[in-house]
Amino acid sequence: MAYLVALDDGHGLSPTPTPGKRTPNIPGIGVIYENQFNRAVVNFLNVELKRCGFGTILVAPTDVDTPLAQRVSVANRNRADAYVAVHYNAGGGSGIETYHFPGSTKGQRLARLVHAQVIKGTPQKDRGVKTANFYVLQKTVMPATLIEFGFMDDPGLIEAKRMIDPLFQKECAVETAKGICQYFGVSYIPPTPITIPFPFQRVEVDGEVLFDSQVVDTILEGVRKHLGKVITIKPR
């Protein structure tokens, strides 16, 4: 039976964004709301976990700023095996920190494994694994962790700008998925790379056809051997 992971993209955007959960005005970008990042990461994480064989449940599946009690109730009612909350910090600092409920041995292990993966990515200050009485950590009946992937108001707003970078969002999701996989002893399955065959190219030297190939290294080697001559490469 597949493990079920409850995914929580902290806060919300509707009917209005959660008060205070936003960046300062960033020149050339404007204001970024925390849930823009949280939602994107959860969407990526949802795909990552499903590919690895997990079941998932989104405890706040819309843009509505879903009450914490409702989020937790959904996870508890569905008997999720773990609860993962995605957030972005504030307070003028910088770096990554990961939380679990005080005294929760399983929550601590989940937090540590996820944190160890997340800090392998984009270089950021490691603020460590911490405890807190956050509602979603306290009221869930399964191991739970809450990750703060950066600061919305860091000095220079470097981390703030990353909030809308799809590559950073996906990186956070992949790293989190790897930590969850480790916790449950499940192999992380990377996405199948999409390979597009390189079209056949005709290499001509001084107007004479040398060869046709779709192997890039072969084409380059042919060019190297005839440097100084008139070389033409064109689709066959």
Buried (B, 14 or more C-beta within 10 A) or exposed (E): EBBBBBBBBBBBBEEEBBEEBBBEEBEEEEEBBBBBBBBBBBBBBBBBBBBBEBBBBBBBEEBEBBEBEEBBBBBBEBEBBBBBBBBBBBEEBBBBBBBBBEEBEBBBBBBBBBBBBBBEBBEBBBBEBBBEEBBBBBBBEBBBBBBBBBBBBBEEBEBBBBBBEEEBBBBBBBBBBBBBBBBBEBEBEEEEEEEEEEEEBBBBBEEEEBEEBEEEEBBEEBBEEBEEEEBBBEEE
